[in-house]
Amino acid sequence: MGFGSCFGAFDSCKETSKSHWPQEINTAGNVRLFSYNSLRSATGHFHQSNRIGGGGFGVVYRGVLRDGTRVAIKRLSAESKQGTNEFLTEINVISHIKHPNLVQLLGCCVEGSHRILVYEFMENNSLASSLRGSKGKMLDLDWRTRASICMGTASGLAFLHEEVHPRIVHRDIKASNVLLDENLNPKIGDFGLAKLFPDNVTHISTRVAGTVGYLAPEYALLGQLTKKADVYSFGVLVLEIVSGKSSSKAAFGDDLLVLVEWTWKLRDEGRLLEIVDPEMGEYPIDEVTRFIKVALFCTQEAAHQRPGMKEVVKMLSEDVNLNEKLLTAPGIYRPRNMCRRSSEDTLQITSTKAFNKGGRLSTIPFDDSQNMSQLQPR
């Protein structure tokens, strides 16, 4: 199968394995095709010193093209079938859209078994490394910068949810998928798990994919995906930006609560500002408090009670009075007790809701070998 047939404008692609490449790509000529040799040369033969990120289904390298353009080059695993699907999805989704807060896809390589994506280079790497990386990578993020990152990310998501046709649900909003340019402007990246929503569709049932710590409970447990799953993840992200803590790695208090639970507990006790990152320096109390409360509105247990992203943008950008009487407790999905793998490659995972007594035991496949945890709904 030649790739001229599946890549609209790509007329000179080489032959490759039929099992690897379904005819699902239609970029309308928006994406440049690179040769494998040119990308290998751009990265110093994919030298370890040029590695700037990894996880999920691939490794990301910095590179310099022959014309001097600096790029980020994501090399997907050649063995992973899911990597192939991610590659196809990512090209299809972001080759057609542009927004100041979305990472731009410049091109790809489909030579032989190689699957490589080429993006614009983001000088300050990911928000995760800026907030919680090694001392050499962490940035001094004051409140103005953090607020701007929250706003930019919200704007990018609102664009995906409301202005693109068909609508797009990202499914993996997290700090490592928000990248920062030289001016610390945020751009959402990694669209490999994204889903398209036709205008007449309110939700879809799908295999659960995403990262533990950011998963909306109704999606993690039932596989019911709506735009509100991204809203939930964004709420968690805002709390991470304010606190400087990881929602999936840090635990708080004697009960080892996750970040959303801890924030809710502090709210109930009138100590909400205790989650603020002490490294942030001075900040406007009222504005920071509002951002935290908006995050809590985004993480409410019932999906229909969460605001849409356009409303979130307004809540963040304007000094509005939030009606806290309408605010309800967050929903929490958290793998608490894990047993050894069974012959069906499943793990027992106890799921809990915020401050509910007891828990419910569900059996769902959980791939903890990947950064992006793949979960199968019951």
NORFEN-V666322 format. One record per helix or strand of 3 or more residues. SS is the DSSP state (H for helix, E for strand). FROM is the first residue (numbers start at 0). TO is the last residue. Records with the same first field share a line. If there is no record, write none. Layout:
SS=FROM-TO / FROM-TO
This chain:
H=2-4 / 35-41 / 47-49 / 80-93 / 126-131 / 142-162 / 174-176 / 216-221 / 226-242 / 258-267 / 271-274 / 277-279 / 284-297 / 302-304 / 308-316 / 323-325
E=50-54 / 57-63 / 69-75 / 104-108 / 115-119 / 166-168 / 177-179 / 185-187 / 194-196 / 207-209 / 345-350 / 359-365 / 372-374
